[in-house]
Amino acid sequence: MRTVLLQAAGGGDPIIQLLFWAGIILIFYFFMVRPQIKKSKEAKKFRESLSKGSKVVTIGGIHGKIVEIQDKVVVLDTGGTKLRVEKTAISSDGSTNEQELTNKK
């Protein structure tokens, strides 16, 4: 009885505590960090694959067609108006959004 009380007060075996914290770190990595890294790589790959004539949507929801691509800037034609937008502000391919909208109608 006395040893049980001493173990409970002392915090237990340090190896078990180490395994517990290692498990928490692994769970955190696989459920939070790794998916974010994968998503970031996919977004970078998408931005590098942009080409003239592609329809895109910006983070702010502006739909446009790429007219010109520079180093970090893309010029979008939004139907009469041309906008200079950072590449990092482009969030998705606009052609897939148009297909989704026509399928909903």
Backbone hydrogen bonds, N-H to C=O, Kabsch-Sander energy under -0.5 kcal/mol:
donor,donor_aa,acceptor,acceptor_aa,energy
5,L,1,M,-1.8
6,L,2,R,-2.0
7,Q,3,T,-2.3
8,A,4,V,-2.1
9,A,5,L,-2.1
10,G,6,L,-2.3
11,G,7,Q,-1.0
12,G,7,Q,-1.1
17,Q,13,D,-1.8
18,L,14,P,-2.3
19,L,15,I,-2.5
20,F,16,I,-2.5
21,W,17,Q,-2.5
22,A,18,L,-2.4
23,G,19,L,-2.3
24,I,20,F,-2.0
25,I,21,W,-2.3
26,L,22,A,-2.3
27,I,23,G,-2.5
28,F,24,I,-2.5
29,Y,25,I,-2.5
30,F,26,L,-2.6
31,F,27,I,-2.1
32,M,28,F,-1.9
33,V,28,F,-1.2
34,R,29,Y,-2.9
36,Q,32,M,-1.0
37,I,33,V,-2.2
38,K,34,R,-2.3
39,K,35,P,-2.4
40,S,36,Q,-2.2
41,K,37,I,-2.2
42,E,38,K,-2.1
43,A,39,K,-2.1
44,K,40,S,-2.2
45,K,41,K,-2.4
46,F,42,E,-2.3
47,R,43,A,-2.3
48,E,44,K,-1.9
49,S,45,K,-1.2
50,L,47,R,-0.8
53,G,66,I,-2.8
54,S,51,S,-1.7
56,V,64,G,-2.7
57,V,92,S,-2.2
58,T,62,I,-2.1
59,I,89,A,-2.9
61,G,58,T,-1.6
64,G,56,V,-2.2
65,K,77,D,-2.1
66,I,54,S,-2.7
67,V,75,V,-3.1
68,E,75,V,-1.3
70,Q,73,V,-3.1
74,V,85,V,-3.3
75,V,68,E,-3.0
76,L,74,V,-0.6
76,L,83,L,-3.3
77,D,65,K,-2.9
78,T,76,L,-0.6
78,T,81,T,-3.3
83,L,76,L,-2.7
85,V,74,V,-3.1
85,V,83,L,-0.6
87,K,72,K,-2.3
89,A,86,E,-1.4
90,I,87,K,-1.6
91,S,57,V,-2.3
91,S,89,A,-0.6
92,S,57,V,-1.7
94,G,55,K,-2.8
95,S,55,K,-0.9
97,N,93,D,-1.0
98,E,94,G,-2.0
99,Q,95,S,-1.7
100,E,96,T,-2.0
101,L,97,N,-2.1
102,T,98,E,-2.3
103,N,99,Q,-1.9
104,K,100,E,-1.5
105,K,101,L,-1.1
